[in-house]
Amino acid sequence: MIEEKGILFILSGPSGVGKGTVRKKLFEEASELQYSISMTTRDMRPGEVDGVDYFYKSVEEFEKLIEENQLLEYAKYVSNYYGTPRKYVEETLEKGQDVFLEIEVQGALQVKENFPEGVFIFLFPPSLEELKNRIVNRGTESQELVVNRLKEARKEIEMMDAYDYVVVNDRVEHAVDRVKAIIKSEHLKRERVAKQYKKILEDELK
């Protein structure tokens, strides 16, 4: 079987839904996935490595990449830029490796605009009450911030139509199994498999 390009998988959902937990567990079980390394203008912290933790850039370098449309998405938090570099993703996909991106909803919508061939997975809470409990149980946010996060979550859930798949995160291991099933099914799609076999036939007829 001829190896074709890898697939970009994007996992997102409202704050508190458990994106990071699902992604970490998934990577324990699917070592062939490549995690999309983000780019930032913040200072490198002790122990961090450029090209492993982040790609570190100056503000000028980052803004030049924005102008050149070299980022699949970006945002600014507390005076620092963060974003997903197009070049790293495309080069990794060209090697036949799948790339996995865990990101907030607004960032995912930017990626969809810049890279519509990606596979978009929305991680959904079992209920809004459960989502509220998860945010409250963090113990790191004020009541006002919890209320604001829930309002934002309702808006983000309304954006679900932009996604290809919805996975309910009722239990982490179940959510991971569903994401793995999506990855497998995407590789078995007729249009992906047909391209490979057509290339084999063309080569044999030469």
N, C-alpha and C positions, 0 to 999 in steps of 0.2 A: 504493500500500500504506500502510495506517495504521500509524504507529509506536506500538507498545505499550511497556510498561515495559521497562527494561533488565533484565539478568540478573546476579545476583551469583555470581561464580565464586570458589571457595575452593581454593587450592593449598596442600597441606601434606604432610608426610612427616617421617621421622626426621632428626635433626641430622646434617649431613654429606652429605645426599643431593643437595644442589645446588639447593635451592628458589630462593635469591636469584639464582643464575646463570641459571636457566631463566626466571625472571620478567623479569630485565633484558633478555635476548635477545628474549623475547616482545614486550616493549614497544618494542623497536627495529623490530619488524615489524608490530605491530598498534597503531598510534597512536590508534585510536578507543577503546581501553580506558581506563578511568579507574582509577587506583590508589587503593585505600582508604587515606586518610590516618589515621594512628593518633593517639590522644590520650595525653598523658603529663603527669605532675606534675614531671618533672625540669626543671632549669633550661635555658633556651634557650642554645645554644652560639653563639659568634661566627659570623655568616654565615647562621644559620638564620632562617627566616621563619615566623611563626605562620600556620597555615592552608595552608602549603606543605610544610614538613618534618614538622610535627606540629601538632595543636591543643594549646596549652599551657594547663593548668588548675592551680589550687591543689589541695592535698589535700582541702580541704573541698568544693570544687566537684566534684571527681572522685567523692568518696564520696556526694555528693548524687545524682549521675547513676547510681551503682550502685543506690542505694535506689529511684530512679524507673524502674529497668529501661531506662535509656537507652543501655546499652552491649551490643553483640552478644557481646562477650567481654572479659575483662580479667584481668590478672595483676599481681603485685607482684614487682619485682626490685630488690634492694639498696635497699630503703626507698622506691622510686618506683613509682607505678602506670603501667601501659600498657594501652591498650584500644582497641577499635574502636567509634566512636560510631554509634549507630543512625541518628540524624537525617541525618548526611552521606550515609550509604549510601542511605537511603530517598529522600532528595531527588534524588540523582543518578540513581537508577533511575527515578524518576517522569519525569525529563527524557528517558527513552528511551535512556540511556547505560548500557553494561555496566560493572560495577564488579569489579575483580580484587583479591583479598585473598590475600597470601602469609603463612602463619602456622604456628605449631607445632601438633602434633596435638591437644594438650589444648585449645588455643584454638579449633581447628576444631570440636571436639565441642561446645564451648559455643555456637558460632555455629549449629551444626545444631539445638541445642535452642531457640534464640531466633529462628532464621530458617531453618526447614526447607525452604523453597522454593529455597534456594541450590543451586548445582551444585558438588558436592564431588569434588575430584580428588586422588588419593593419588599422590605421586611416590615411585617405588619404586627402590631400587638394583639394579644387575644381579645382585649377590650380596652377602652379608654380608661376605665377604672384601674385595670392592671398597669397601664402605662403610667398613670398618676402615682400608683404605689411604688413603681420602680424608681421614678424621679425623686419621690419623697424619701425613700429608703436610702438614697445616696447620702442624705444628711449633709449635703454641701450647699444647698440652695435655699434661699428665703421663700416664704409663702408666696410673695409677689412674683418671684421668678418662676416658681412652680406653675402658677396660674398662667403666666405669659408663655411658658413652654407648652402647656396644654393647648392654649389658643393657637400657637404656631403649629402644633401637631395636627390639629383639625384641618388647618389650611393645607398642610403637606399631604395629608391623607386624600384630600380632594384632587391632588395631582397624580394619583395612582394610575390614571388612564394613560399617562406617558410611558408606562413600564410594560415590559413583555411578560413578566411573571410576578406573582404575589406569593410570598412565603409567610405563613403565620408563625411567629416565634413563641409558641406555647411552652415548648421545652427545647433547650439549646440543641440537644442531640437530634431531635426530630427536625428542627430547622436545618441543621447541617446536612442531614440525609436528603432533604428536599432540594437544597442547593446543589448537592452532588448529582442528584438525578437530573436537574436542569442542565448541568455541565455535560453530562453523558448524552442526554437527548439532543443537545445542540450539535454535538459532533456526529450524530447519526442522521441529521437532517438530510433529506434527499439532495438538495442543491449542493451541499458540501461534499457528500460522498460521490455524487455524479461527476463533479469536476475532476476528482481524483481518478475515477475509472476511465473517463474520456481521455485523460492524459496518458494513461497506460495503453489504451487502444491505439492512440495516435502514434506512440513510440513503437508499438509492435508492427504497425503498418508501414513504417519507414523502411 
